Amino acid sequence: MIMALLIMAAKLVHKVLDGFYWIVAREGMLPDSNIFLVKDGDHFVLFDAGIQHFFKDTVAAIEELGLKLKQMDRLILTHTHLDHSGSTPEFKGRLKDLEVWVSEEEGVLLEKGDDTIVLGSMLGQTLPPIPVAKKLHDGDVIKVGAYSFQVLLTPGHSAGSLCFFEPQHKLLISGDVVFRHGSFGRVDFPTGSGMLLKRSIERLAELPVDMLLPGHMGIAMKDGQREISLSLQFARQVL
């Protein structure tokens, strides 16, 4: 009961930049992911959806910003593991015109309803086939409001893991490819590869990242490149 009260009291939303917000991953029996909300005129975009169990909390966080769920027009997934994609059916059920964007590699599986790639048996949820409006490729550019994100295909944690680099603000949404404090995503899930993850982190380490916004744990508002370098050092030792 005390833990539940502490979770309820914790602030759900933090401002990163103007029109750019971090919805903090919730704590519970099931894992959840960080979600990033970016305003786009009268609409907004979410990067990752979080686990289905916390969908109502995500809606509450959106409303905390003075926004309505109906203003959401795109959901962009870093990858399709359920802690990042599990709320997608909830969003689609309420927003018939919502567009889901994900990598080509995982978008094909998401449309088929493949439970292996989303870790359905592990996390106790299945996903129905979900239509994908846009399958993203390495080198694509996504414009959202004042921000322009470069799409980076960074396999290793999963075959179609994506990162999104915003060069003007030196900001990286890194999903589960790389975290803070020398950490990085697991490679023992279906389609995971230690060799590919190491190569992906090497690629990220070459970027001039100030702000690192990973899929789990805290974010780094500065020294993001140093955080990635620490992860690369550790990856070279163990992968």
C-alpha positions as CSV (number, residue, x, y, z in Angstrom):
1,M,0.0,0.0,0.0
2,I,2.8,2.4,0.9
3,M,4.6,1.6,-2.4
4,A,1.4,2.2,-4.3
5,L,1.0,5.6,-2.8
6,L,4.6,6.5,-3.6
7,I,4.1,5.5,-7.2
8,M,0.9,7.6,-7.4
9,A,2.7,10.5,-5.9
10,A,5.6,10.4,-8.4
11,K,5.5,12.9,-11.2
12,L,4.6,11.2,-14.4
13,V,5.7,13.9,-16.9
14,H,8.9,15.9,-17.2
15,K,9.7,18.6,-19.7
16,V,12.8,17.9,-21.9
17,L,12.6,20.8,-24.3
18,D,9.8,23.1,-25.6
19,G,7.1,20.9,-26.8
20,F,9.0,17.7,-25.9
21,Y,8.2,15.7,-22.8
22,W,9.2,12.5,-21.0
23,I,6.5,10.2,-19.6
24,V,8.3,8.2,-17.0
25,A,8.2,4.4,-17.1
26,R,5.9,3.2,-14.3
27,E,7.0,0.6,-11.7
28,G,5.1,-2.6,-11.3
29,M,5.0,-6.4,-11.6
30,L,5.4,-6.0,-15.4
31,P,8.1,-3.9,-17.1
32,D,7.2,-0.6,-18.6
33,S,9.1,1.7,-21.0
34,N,9.7,5.4,-21.0
35,I,7.5,7.3,-23.5
36,F,8.4,10.5,-25.2
37,L,5.7,13.0,-26.3
38,V,6.4,15.6,-29.0
39,K,3.9,18.3,-29.9
40,D,3.2,18.8,-33.6
41,G,1.0,21.9,-34.0
42,D,-2.4,21.0,-32.6
43,H,-1.4,17.3,-32.5
44,F,1.2,15.2,-30.8
45,V,3.3,12.1,-31.5
46,L,4.3,9.4,-29.0
47,F,7.6,7.6,-29.3
48,D,6.7,4.1,-27.8
49,A,3.4,3.2,-26.2
50,G,4.4,1.5,-22.9
51,I,2.9,-1.7,-21.5
52,Q,-0.9,-2.2,-21.7
53,H,-1.2,-2.4,-17.9
54,F,-0.3,1.3,-17.6
55,F,-2.4,2.6,-20.5
56,K,-4.6,4.7,-18.2
57,D,-1.6,6.2,-16.5
58,T,-0.3,7.2,-19.9
59,V,-3.6,8.9,-20.8
60,A,-3.4,10.7,-17.4
61,A,0.1,11.9,-18.2
62,I,-1.1,13.2,-21.6
63,E,-4.0,15.1,-20.0
64,E,-1.6,16.5,-17.4
65,L,0.0,18.4,-20.3
66,G,-3.4,19.9,-21.2
67,L,-3.7,17.6,-24.2
68,K,-6.6,15.3,-25.3
69,L,-6.0,11.8,-26.5
70,K,-7.8,12.6,-29.8
71,Q,-5.0,15.0,-30.6
72,M,-2.5,12.1,-31.1
73,D,-1.9,11.3,-34.7
74,R,1.2,9.1,-34.7
75,L,2.7,6.3,-32.6
76,I,6.3,5.7,-33.5
77,L,7.9,2.5,-32.0
78,T,11.5,2.0,-31.3
79,H,10.8,-1.7,-31.4
80,T,7.9,-4.1,-30.8
81,H,8.7,-5.7,-27.4
82,L,5.5,-5.5,-25.3
83,D,6.9,-3.1,-22.8
84,H,7.2,-0.6,-25.6
85,S,4.2,-1.7,-27.8
86,G,1.7,-3.3,-25.5
87,S,-0.6,-0.3,-25.3
88,T,-0.8,0.0,-29.1
89,P,-4.2,-1.9,-29.4
90,E,-5.6,0.5,-26.7
91,F,-4.6,3.5,-28.7
92,K,-5.8,2.1,-32.0
93,G,-9.1,1.1,-30.4
94,R,-9.8,4.7,-29.4
95,L,-8.2,6.5,-32.4
96,K,-9.2,4.8,-35.6
97,D,-7.0,7.2,-37.7
98,L,-3.9,6.8,-35.6
99,E,-0.9,5.9,-37.6
100,V,1.6,3.3,-36.3
101,W,5.2,3.7,-37.6
102,V,7.9,1.1,-37.0
103,S,10.9,-0.5,-38.7
104,E,10.3,-2.5,-41.9
105,E,11.9,-5.5,-40.1
106,E,9.4,-5.5,-37.3
107,G,6.4,-3.9,-39.0
108,V,5.9,-6.9,-41.2
109,L,5.7,-9.1,-38.0
110,L,3.4,-6.6,-36.2
111,E,0.9,-6.8,-39.1
112,K,0.9,-10.6,-38.8
113,G,0.4,-10.6,-35.1
114,D,3.6,-12.4,-34.4
115,D,3.8,-13.0,-30.6
116,T,7.4,-14.3,-30.7
117,I,9.0,-10.9,-31.6
118,V,6.9,-9.0,-29.0
119,L,7.8,-11.5,-26.2
120,G,4.1,-12.3,-25.7
121,S,4.6,-15.6,-23.8
122,M,7.1,-13.9,-21.5
123,L,5.0,-10.9,-20.7
124,G,1.6,-12.6,-20.7
125,Q,-0.1,-10.6,-23.4
126,T,-0.8,-11.2,-27.1
127,L,-1.1,-8.5,-29.7
128,P,-3.7,-8.8,-32.5
129,P,-2.4,-8.0,-36.0
130,I,-1.8,-4.2,-36.1
131,P,-1.8,-2.3,-39.4
132,V,1.4,-0.3,-39.9
133,A,1.0,3.0,-41.7
134,K,4.7,3.6,-42.4
135,K,7.6,1.1,-42.3
136,L,10.7,3.1,-41.4
137,H,14.2,2.6,-42.9
138,D,17.7,3.7,-42.0
139,G,18.2,7.2,-43.2
140,D,14.6,8.3,-43.2
141,V,13.8,11.7,-41.6
142,I,10.8,12.3,-39.5
143,K,9.5,15.9,-38.9
144,V,7.6,16.4,-35.7
145,G,6.8,20.0,-34.8
146,A,10.1,21.9,-34.3
147,Y,12.1,18.7,-34.4
148,S,13.6,16.7,-37.2
149,F,14.6,13.1,-36.4
150,Q,17.1,11.0,-38.3
151,V,16.0,7.3,-38.3
152,L,18.8,4.9,-37.4
153,L,18.4,1.1,-37.8
154,T,20.3,-0.2,-34.8
155,P,19.8,-4.0,-34.6
156,G,21.0,-6.2,-31.8
157,H,18.5,-5.9,-29.0
158,S,16.0,-6.9,-31.7
159,A,16.3,-7.2,-35.4
160,G,14.4,-4.0,-36.2
161,S,15.4,-1.7,-33.3
162,L,15.4,1.9,-34.2
163,C,17.0,5.0,-32.7
164,F,16.0,8.6,-33.5
165,F,18.7,11.3,-33.6
166,E,17.7,15.0,-33.6
167,P,20.9,16.8,-34.7
168,Q,19.9,20.4,-34.0
169,H,19.4,19.6,-30.3
170,K,21.9,16.7,-30.2
171,L,19.3,14.5,-28.8
172,L,19.0,10.7,-29.1
173,I,15.9,8.5,-28.4
174,S,17.7,5.2,-28.0
175,G,15.0,2.7,-27.2
176,D,16.7,-0.4,-25.6
177,V,19.9,-0.2,-27.6
178,V,21.8,1.8,-25.0
179,F,21.0,3.1,-21.5
180,R,22.8,5.3,-19.0
181,H,25.7,4.3,-16.8
182,G,27.3,1.8,-19.2
183,S,24.3,-0.3,-19.7
184,F,22.6,-1.6,-22.9
185,G,19.8,-3.9,-24.0
186,R,19.7,-7.7,-23.7
187,V,20.6,-9.8,-26.6
188,D,19.1,-13.1,-25.5
189,F,15.5,-12.4,-26.9
190,P,14.3,-13.6,-30.3
191,T,16.2,-11.9,-33.1
192,G,18.8,-10.5,-30.6
193,S,22.5,-10.5,-31.5
194,G,25.5,-9.4,-29.4
195,M,27.6,-8.8,-32.5
196,L,25.0,-6.5,-34.1
197,L,24.3,-4.7,-30.9
198,K,28.0,-3.9,-30.4
199,R,28.1,-2.5,-33.9
200,S,25.0,-0.4,-33.3
201,I,26.5,1.1,-30.1
202,E,29.7,1.8,-32.0
203,R,27.6,3.7,-34.6
204,L,25.8,5.7,-31.8
205,A,29.1,6.5,-30.1
206,E,30.1,8.5,-33.2
207,L,27.2,10.9,-32.9
208,P,27.5,14.2,-31.0
209,V,24.8,13.3,-28.4
210,D,24.2,15.7,-25.5
211,M,20.7,14.4,-24.4
212,L,20.3,10.6,-24.2
213,L,16.7,9.5,-23.9
214,P,16.6,5.7,-23.4
215,G,13.7,3.3,-23.1
216,H,14.3,2.5,-19.5
217,M,15.8,4.1,-16.4
218,G,16.6,7.8,-16.3
219,I,17.5,10.2,-19.1
220,A,20.7,12.2,-19.4
221,M,20.2,15.9,-20.2
222,K,23.9,16.3,-20.8
223,D,27.0,14.2,-21.5
224,G,25.0,11.7,-23.6
225,Q,28.0,10.9,-25.7
226,R,30.0,10.0,-22.6
227,E,27.1,7.7,-21.4
228,I,27.2,5.9,-24.8
229,S,31.0,5.6,-24.7
230,L,30.7,3.9,-21.3
231,S,28.1,1.4,-22.7
232,L,30.4,0.7,-25.7
233,Q,33.4,0.0,-23.4
234,F,31.3,-2.6,-21.5
235,A,29.8,-4.0,-24.6
236,R,33.3,-4.7,-26.0
237,Q,34.1,-6.6,-22.9
238,V,31.1,-8.8,-22.7
239,L,29.5,-9.2,-26.2
